[in-house]
Amino acid sequence: MKLSDYVADFLAAQGIRHVFGIIGGASLHLVDSLAKTPGTTIICPQHEQAGSMAADAYARVTGNLGAAIATSGPGATNMITGVCCAYYDSVPVIFITGQAASHRNRADTGVRQVGFQETPTVEMFRPVTKYAVLVEDPQEIRYELEKAVHIAKSGRPGPVLVDIRDDHQRTDIDPDKLRSFVPDIEKNGSSALDDQVSKCIDLINQAKRPVVITGWGIRLSGSEEKTRKFIEKLGFPVLPTWAMMDFMPSDHPLVVGTFGTHGTRYANFAVQNSDLVLALGTRLDTHGAGSPLGDFARGAKKIVVDIDETELNKFKRFGMDVDLPIHADVKDLMKALNSRSNEIRTTDFSEWGEQIAEWKTRYPICPASNYEEEDVNPYVLIKTLSEESSEGDTFFVDTGCAVAWTMQAFDVKPNQRVFHDFNNTAMGYALPASIGASLALDNKPVICIVGDGSLQMNLQELATVLRHDLPIKIFVINNHGYSMVRQTQDQWLDGRYFGTNVEGGLAFPDFIELAKAYGYKTVNIERNADIRENIRKVLDSPGPVFCNVEIRPDHGVIPQYKFGRPIEDTEPLLDRQEFFANMIVEPLDVSRTSE
């Protein structure tokens, strides 16, 4: 059996129905073997970066492995941005690259290359993968593939790389004689967890103004239902991280909204004035907790649950005191807490909830005045898109203002999913990711929200959408430049917009004419009054649709906090009666609002 055929059979046996790959001299046999393997289809994107991002999204949507293949040299290096997306968001993807043949190996000669397109792929990928290996012995292929998959899925998930030399791909092997990988048996730390659960319950029972922060680790552990049950038992207000903004419908009585440097004011007021933060499966990054970390919820007791112990150990170094760090899988903690729920006191948090409701009323993310504008207001656009969408819809959002406006203003309906590469936030992610998602969902429609600058990064994948007739609805937030970066230039560079608009050196096409040239049905939105009708037209149309949305460049993300400022405007008041007697939150001043 040819080794490349074994690799193709192995991927199919993992339940991977689509593999994203671009053929090249050193990936020739891998792609050919996949093309003739039943149960798996090779999808050819236009760029390896897009292939790696599509594989990442495929894994996010299915909850299973994603897979992408590239040739050696530039084919491999082109994948790295998508690998980073998977690494920083803990997404299990297996990346397979071709490598120069063993008889053309530079080895220890000191030269830069011997083989054509010979690049030290493993060394480049190692810092952003959980495991990276060059298969030097064809007889080790089963062992290395099984080891890679185990590592990708176990503990804190993440991407892995298997680099295979060209001559080894076409080597004959006997599958029955290949050694397998046997993982080590994980140790059971149940006694330590029981002790931490007791401490967790004690802190919960003392809380008067608590919040729960829901993180991506809840989904990674498959503990969504256990966590919902626990949260509804507690009655704690819920602050989702961006990765979990679709965890519960926005109209759920416990859901507050997204918080952080680009969150909502009312959610920031809630977390900053809480007396207990229960953070489940989140690393509390600086976009959520602000800078310096020591100013985050500084009057609150903090319980942080993370499967990665290094994430828990970082807090002290960066100035945040965590009262109860729990090194555990969220699933295991939820199981333990739910089994001991009778020890949790029933507490009336209605007064705390009323205060949060007052903040939400006082500081709406999309006030009525937004609807009175003639030009398209981005918050009105996102609100209307959420209203016109259906339960169960899937969204992929690109970075910059597009994701900030979406995370602030989108009202999630039951069973909707909203995805983004939350930690790498690569420009150009949403379009190829939508391709991977639509294929994973058996050609189900996917709604893609992408900025004009981000679209340019992977523009070529418009052809891939049409090649497979994927029903992807593309909304281009066309604000004629990099508006998120322009806001940062306002903060630090007195509004010098070099590199962020046309006057500063950028170039943009006529997107409607461009989409027509590819063969898309197109829609153009230029006024607030036309938003709902045109969104409905896009969503109701079969097949792929391209919608250009004209947004004035001066529309920014509000609020957006400047780096180095804490994400609150009031001091925490820990006495319950004093808190409700004196809590007066004044509107942010103009300088703060524009940040």
C-alpha positions in Angstrom: 0.0 0.0 0.0 1.3 3.4 -0.9 2.0 5.5 2.2 0.0 8.5 0.8 -3.0 6.1 0.4 -2.6 5.1 4.1 -2.7 8.8 5.1 -5.8 9.4 3.1 -7.6 6.4 4.6 -6.5 7.5 8.1 -8.0 10.9 7.6 -11.3 9.4 6.3 -11.4 7.1 9.3 -11.3 10.2 11.6 -14.7 11.3 10.1 -13.1 14.1 8.1 -15.3 14.4 5.0 -13.5 17.4 3.5 -9.8 18.1 3.4 -8.5 21.5 2.1 -5.4 21.3 0.0 -3.4 22.9 -2.8 -1.3 20.5 -4.9 2.4 21.0 -5.4 5.4 18.9 -6.3 5.8 17.7 -2.7 2.1 17.1 -2.0 1.2 15.5 -5.3 0.7 12.0 -3.9 -1.2 13.1 -0.9 -3.7 15.1 -2.9 -4.1 12.3 -5.5 -4.7 9.7 -2.8 -7.3 11.8 -1.1 -9.1 12.4 -4.4 -9.6 8.7 -4.9 -10.5 7.9 -1.2 -14.2 7.1 -0.6 -15.9 9.3 2.0 -13.5 12.2 1.7 -13.5 15.1 -0.8 -10.4 17.2 -1.5 -11.4 20.9 -1.6 -8.9 23.1 -3.5 -8.9 26.7 -2.3 -7.0 29.4 -4.1 -4.4 30.0 -1.4 -2.9 27.8 1.4 -3.8 30.4 4.0 -7.4 30.1 3.0 -7.2 26.3 3.2 -5.8 26.4 6.7 -8.5 28.8 7.8 -11.2 26.7 6.2 -9.9 23.6 8.0 -10.0 25.6 11.3 -13.6 26.6 10.7 -14.5 23.0 9.7 -13.3 21.8 13.1 -15.1 24.6 15.0 -18.4 23.7 13.4 -18.2 19.9 13.5 -16.5 19.6 16.9 -14.2 17.1 15.1 -10.8 17.4 13.5 -10.2 19.7 10.5 -7.5 18.9 8.0 -5.5 20.8 5.4 -2.6 19.8 3.1 0.1 21.9 1.5 3.3 21.3 -0.4 6.7 22.1 0.9 8.4 25.6 1.2 6.0 28.4 0.4 3.0 26.1 0.4 3.7 25.3 4.1 4.6 28.8 5.1 1.4 30.2 3.6 -0.5 28.0 6.0 0.9 29.5 9.2 -1.7 32.3 9.8 -4.5 29.8 9.8 -2.5 27.5 12.0 -2.2 30.4 14.5 -6.0 30.8 14.4 -6.4 27.2 15.5 -3.6 27.3 18.1 -4.7 30.4 19.9 -8.4 29.3 20.0 -7.6 25.7 20.9 -9.1 24.2 17.8 -8.0 20.6 16.8 -6.7 20.6 13.2 -4.2 18.2 11.6 -2.0 20.0 9.0 0.0 17.7 6.6 2.8 19.1 4.5 5.0 17.7 1.9 8.8 17.9 2.3 11.8 17.7 0.1 12.9 14.1 -0.6 15.2 12.4 1.8 18.1 12.2 -0.7 17.8 16.0 -1.2 17.9 16.7 2.5 20.2 19.6 3.5 20.8 17.8 6.9 23.9 19.2 8.7 25.6 20.6 5.5 25.1 24.2 6.6 23.6 25.2 3.3 20.3 26.9 3.1 18.7 24.4 0.7 19.5 21.2 -1.2 16.0 20.1 -2.2 13.6 22.3 -4.2 11.5 24.4 -1.8 13.1 22.8 1.2 12.1 24.7 4.2 12.4 23.7 7.9 8.6 23.4 8.3 8.6 21.7 11.7 10.9 24.3 13.3 8.6 27.1 11.9 5.4 25.5 13.1 6.5 24.1 16.4 5.8 27.3 18.5 2.2 27.5 17.2 1.3 23.8 17.3 0.8 21.2 20.1 3.0 18.8 18.2 5.0 19.0 15.0 7.0 16.1 13.5 9.0 15.3 10.3 8.4 11.6 9.5 11.8 10.3 8.6 10.9 6.7 8.6 7.9 5.5 6.5 7.3 2.7 9.0 6.5 5.3 11.7 3.6 6.9 9.8 0.8 5.2 11.7 2.4 6.0 15.1 2.9 9.6 14.2 -0.6 10.1 12.8 -2.2 8.5 15.8 0.0 10.4 18.2 -0.8 13.7 16.4 -4.5 13.2 16.5 -4.5 12.2 20.2 -2.5 15.3 21.1 -4.7 17.5 19.0 -7.9 16.4 20.8 -6.7 15.8 24.3 -6.4 18.3 27.2 -6.5 21.8 25.8 -7.0 21.0 22.1 -5.0 22.6 19.3 -3.4 22.1 15.9 -0.7 19.5 15.0 1.6 19.2 12.0 2.9 16.0 10.3 5.6 16.8 7.6 6.1 13.9 5.2 9.0 13.7 2.7 8.1 13.4 -1.0 9.8 10.0 -1.5 8.2 8.6 1.6 4.7 9.5 0.3 5.2 7.0 -2.5 6.8 4.3 -0.5 5.1 0.9 -0.2 4.2 -0.1 3.4 2.4 -2.9 5.0 -0.3 -1.4 7.3 -0.5 -4.6 9.4 3.2 -4.3 10.4 3.0 -0.6 11.5 3.3 0.1 15.2 0.5 2.0 16.8 0.6 4.9 19.4 -0.6 4.0 22.9 -1.3 7.2 25.0 -0.3 7.4 28.6 -3.1 6.9 31.1 -4.1 10.3 32.6 -3.9 10.6 36.4 -7.2 11.2 38.3 -7.1 14.3 40.5 -10.6 13.9 41.9 -9.7 14.4 45.6 -8.0 17.8 44.8 -11.0 18.8 42.7 -13.4 17.9 45.6 -11.6 20.3 47.9 -11.7 23.1 45.3 -15.4 22.5 44.7 -16.0 23.0 48.5 -14.1 26.3 48.4 -16.0 27.4 45.2 -19.4 26.7 46.9 -18.3 28.7 50.0 -17.4 31.8 47.8 -20.7 31.4 45.8 -22.7 31.4 49.0 -21.1 34.6 50.2 -21.8 36.5 46.9 -24.3 39.4 46.8 -23.4 40.9 43.4 -22.0 37.9 41.4 -21.4 37.4 37.7 -20.5 34.3 35.6 -18.1 34.8 32.7 -18.6 32.0 30.1 -15.5 31.1 28.0 -14.8 29.0 25.0 -13.6 26.1 27.2 -17.2 25.3 27.9 -17.7 24.4 24.3 -14.4 22.7 24.0 -15.2 20.4 26.9 -18.7 19.7 25.6 -20.3 20.9 28.9 -22.8 23.4 27.5 -25.9 21.7 29.0 -24.2 21.1 32.4 -23.1 24.7 32.5 -26.5 26.1 31.6 -28.2 24.0 34.3 -25.7 25.3 36.8 -26.0 28.9 35.8 -29.8 28.8 35.9 -29.6 27.2 39.4 -27.4 30.0 40.6 -29.3 32.8 38.9 -26.1 34.7 38.3 -25.9 37.4 35.6 -24.0 36.0 32.6 -21.2 37.9 30.8 -20.2 35.9 27.7 -16.7 36.3 26.2 -16.8 36.9 22.4 -16.3 33.2 21.8 -19.4 32.4 23.8 -21.7 35.3 22.8 -24.0 32.6 21.2 -24.0 30.4 24.3 -27.4 31.6 25.5 -30.0 33.6 23.6 -29.7 37.4 24.1 -33.2 37.6 25.5 -32.5 35.1 28.3 -33.1 37.0 31.5 -29.7 36.2 32.9 -27.7 37.4 29.9 -26.1 40.8 30.3 -23.9 41.2 27.2 -20.3 41.2 26.1 -17.7 43.1 28.2 -14.2 44.3 27.8 -12.3 47.0 25.8 -14.8 46.7 23.0 -17.7 45.5 25.0 -20.9 47.2 26.2 -20.9 49.8 28.9 -23.6 48.0 31.0 -21.7 44.7 30.9 -18.5 46.5 32.0 -20.3 48.2 34.8 -21.7 44.9 35.9 -18.3 43.1 36.1 -16.4 46.0 37.5 -19.0 46.4 40.4 -19.4 42.7 41.1 -18.3 41.1 44.3 -17.7 37.6 42.8 -16.5 36.7 39.3 -16.9 33.0 38.3 -14.8 32.6 35.1 -15.5 29.3 33.4 -13.1 28.2 30.6 -11.7 31.6 29.8 -8.2 32.9 30.0 -9.4 36.5 30.7 -7.3 38.1 28.0 -6.6 41.8 28.0 -9.4 42.5 25.5 -11.8 41.2 28.1 -10.1 42.2 31.3 -8.5 45.4 30.1 -5.1 46.7 31.2 -3.6 46.6 33.7 -5.1 43.2 34.7 -5.0 44.2 38.3 -7.8 46.8 37.7 -10.2 44.1 36.5 -13.1 43.6 39.0 -10.7 44.7 41.7 -13.3 44.6 44.4 -14.5 41.0 43.6 -13.4 37.6 44.7 -12.3 35.7 41.6 -12.7 32.0 40.7 -11.0 31.1 37.4 -11.4 27.6 35.9 -9.0 26.6 33.2 -7.7 23.2 31.8 -4.3 24.9 31.1 -2.4 25.4 34.3 0.0 27.9 32.7 -3.0 30.2 32.0 -3.8 30.2 35.8 -0.2 30.8 36.7 0.1 34.0 34.6 -2.3 36.2 36.6 0.0 36.9 39.5 2.8 37.9 37.2 0.5 40.5 35.5 -0.9 41.9 38.7 -4.3 40.1 39.1 -5.1 38.2 42.3 -7.2 35.1 41.7 -8.7 33.9 44.9 -9.5 30.4 43.7 -7.7 29.1 40.6 -9.1 25.8 39.6 -7.0 23.6 37.2 -9.7 21.4 35.7 -11.8 20.7 32.7 -15.0 22.7 32.9 -16.9 19.5 32.3 -15.5 17.9 35.4 -16.1 20.9 37.5 -19.7 21.3 36.3 -20.4 17.6 37.0 -19.1 18.0 40.6 -20.9 21.3 41.3 -24.2 20.0 39.9 -23.9 16.9 42.1 -23.5 19.1 45.1 -26.0 21.8 44.1 -28.0 21.2 47.4 -25.1 22.9 49.2 -25.6 26.1 47.3 -27.9 28.6 49.1 -30.8 30.1 47.2 -30.1 33.8 47.1 -32.3 36.6 45.8 -30.2 38.7 43.3 -33.2 40.7 42.0 -31.9 44.0 43.3 -28.6 43.4 41.6 -30.4 42.4 38.4 -32.5 45.5 38.5 -29.4 47.6 38.7 -27.9 45.9 35.7 -31.2 46.3 33.8 -31.1 50.0 34.6 -27.7 50.3 33.1 -28.8 48.5 30.0 -31.7 50.9 29.6 -29.5 54.0 30.3 -26.7 53.0 27.9 -28.2 51.1 24.9 -25.7 50.0 22.4 -27.9 51.2 19.6 -29.9 54.2 20.7 -33.0 55.5 18.8 -31.0 58.3 17.3 -29.0 55.8 15.3 -32.1 55.0 13.3 -32.7 58.6 12.4 -29.5 58.9 10.4 -29.8 58.9 6.6 -26.6 57.0 5.9 -26.1 53.4 7.1 -25.4 53.2 10.8 -23.4 50.1 11.5 -25.2 49.4 14.8 -28.5 49.6 13.0 -27.2 47.2 10.3 -26.1 44.6 12.9 -29.3 44.9 14.9 -31.4 44.5 11.8 -29.4 41.6 10.5 -29.9 39.8 13.9 -33.7 40.6 13.7 -34.0 39.2 10.2 -31.9 36.1 10.7 -33.4 32.8 11.7 -32.9 30.4 14.6 -30.1 28.1 13.8 -28.3 30.4 11.4 -24.5 30.3 11.3 -22.3 33.5 11.2 -18.6 34.0 10.5 -17.3 37.4 11.3 -14.0 39.0 10.3 -11.9 41.2 12.5 -11.8 45.0 13.1 -15.0 47.1 13.3 -17.0 44.2 11.8 -16.4 41.9 14.8 -16.6 44.7 17.4 -20.0 46.0 16.1 -21.3 42.4 15.8 -20.2 41.4 19.3 -21.8 44.6 20.8 -25.0 44.8 18.9 -26.0 41.3 17.6 -28.9 39.8 19.4 -28.5 36.0 19.4 -31.5 33.7 18.8 -31.7 30.1 19.9 -29.3 27.7 18.3 -27.5 30.4 16.3 -23.7 30.2 16.2 -21.4 33.2 15.8 -17.8 32.4 15.0 -14.6 34.4 14.7 -10.9 33.6 15.2 -11.1 35.3 18.5 -7.5 35.4 19.6 -5.5 35.6 16.4 -8.2 37.9 14.7 -6.6 37.6 11.3 -7.8 39.9 8.5 -9.2 37.7 5.8 -10.5 34.9 8.0 -14.2 35.1 7.6 -14.6 34.2 3.9 -12.5 31.0 3.8 -13.9 30.1 7.2 -17.4 30.4 5.8 -16.4 28.0 3.0 -15.2 25.4 5.5 -18.3 25.9 7.6 -20.8 25.6 4.8 -19.1 22.3 3.6 -19.1 21.0 7.1 -22.8 21.8 7.4 -23.6 19.9 4.1 -23.9 23.2 2.1 -26.1 24.9 4.6 -26.2 28.7 4.2 -23.6 30.7 6.2 -23.7 34.4 6.7 -20.3 36.1 6.3 -19.7 39.6 7.8 -16.4 41.0 6.5 -14.7 44.4 6.3 -13.5 45.8 3.0 -9.9 45.6 4.1 -10.3 42.0 5.4 -12.0 40.8 2.2 -9.0 42.0 0.2 -6.7 39.6 2.2 -8.4 36.5 0.8 -10.4 37.9 -2.1 -9.5 35.0 -4.4 -11.7 32.7 -2.4 -14.8 34.3 -4.0 -14.0 31.9 -6.8 -14.0 28.9 -4.4 -17.5 29.8 -3.2 -18.9 29.8 -6.7 -16.9 26.7 -7.7 -18.8 24.7 -5.1 -22.0 26.8 -5.3 -22.0 27.4 -1.6 -25.0 29.4 -0.3 -22.8 31.9 1.5 -24.3 35.4 2.1 -21.4 37.9 2.1 -22.0 41.2 3.8 -19.0 43.6 3.1 -18.8 46.4 5.7 -17.3 48.9 3.3 -16.0 51.8 5.3 -13.2 52.6 2.9 -10.3 51.7 5.0 -9.2 50.2 8.3 -11.5 52.0 10.7 -10.5 50.2 13.8 -6.9 51.1 13.3 -8.0 54.7 12.5 -9.5 54.9 15.9 -6.1 53.9 17.4 -4.4 56.5 15.3 -6.9 59.0 16.7 -5.8 58.0 20.2 -2.0 57.9 19.7 -1.1 59.7 16.4 -3.5 62.8 16.4 -5.5 61.3 13.5 -2.7 60.8 11.1 -4.2 58.1 8.9 -1.2 56.8 7.0 -1.9 53.2 5.8 -5.5 53.2 6.9 -7.4 54.9 4.1 -7.1 55.7 0.4 -5.4 59.1 1.1 -3.0 57.2 3.4 -1.9 54.8 0.7 -4.6 52.1 0.5 -6.3 51.0 -2.7 -9.8 49.5 -3.0 -11.8 48.2 -6.0 -15.4 48.8 -6.9 -16.7 45.8 -4.9 -20.0 45.5 -6.7 -18.3 45.4 -10.1 -15.7 43.0 -8.8 -18.4 40.6 -7.5 -20.2 40.8 -10.8 -17.0 39.9 -12.6 -16.8 36.7 -10.5 -20.4 36.0 -11.3 -22.2 36.9 -8.0 -25.7 38.2 -7.6 -25.1 41.6 -5.9 -27.0 43.9 -3.6 -25.9 47.4 -2.5 -27.0 49.1 0.8 -26.4 52.9 1.1 -29.1 54.2 3.4 -30.6 53.3 6.8 -34.0 53.2 5.3 -33.0 50.4 2.8 -31.3 48.1 5.3 -34.1 45.7 6.2 -35.5 45.3 2.7 -32.0 44.5 1.3 -31.0 42.2 4.1 -34.2 40.3 3.5 -33.4 40.1 -0.2 -29.9 38.7 0.5 -31.1 36.1 3.0 -34.0 35.0 0.8 -32.0 34.5 -2.4 -30.8 31.0 -3.2 -27.1 30.4 -3.6 -24.2 32.8 -3.0 -25.0 36.5 -2.7 -22.6 39.5 -2.4 -23.9 42.5 -0.5 -21.9 45.8 -0.3 -22.8 48.0 2.6 -21.6 51.6 2.4 -20.5 52.8 5.9 -19.1 56.3 6.5 -15.4 56.1 7.5 -16.0 58.2 10.6 -18.3 55.6 12.2 -16.3 54.1 15.0 -16.7 51.5 17.7 -18.3 52.9 20.9 -17.2 52.3 23.5 -13.6 51.5 22.8 -11.2 51.9 25.7 -7.6 53.1 25.2 -4.9 50.6 26.2 -3.8 51.2 29.7 -7.1 52.4 31.0 -9.3 50.2 33.2 -12.7 49.2 31.8 -14.8 51.0 34.4 -16.1 54.4 35.4 -17.1 53.7 39.0 -15.4 52.4 42.1 -16.7 49.1 43.4 -18.7 49.6 46.6 -18.7 46.4 48.6 -21.4 47.1 51.1 -24.7 46.1 49.6 -26.8 48.9 51.0 -24.2 51.6 50.3 -23.8 50.2 46.8 -27.5 50.6 45.8 -27.8 53.9 47.7 -24.8 55.6 46.0 -24.3 53.8 42.6 -24.6 56.7 40.1 -23.0 56.1 36.8 -22.5 59.2 34.8 -22.3 59.2 31.0 -18.8 58.9 29.6 -17.3 62.2 28.6 -16.6 62.9 24.9 -12.9 62.1 25.0 -13.7 58.7 26.6 -16.5 58.0 24.2 -14.3 58.5 21.1 -11.7 56.0 22.3 
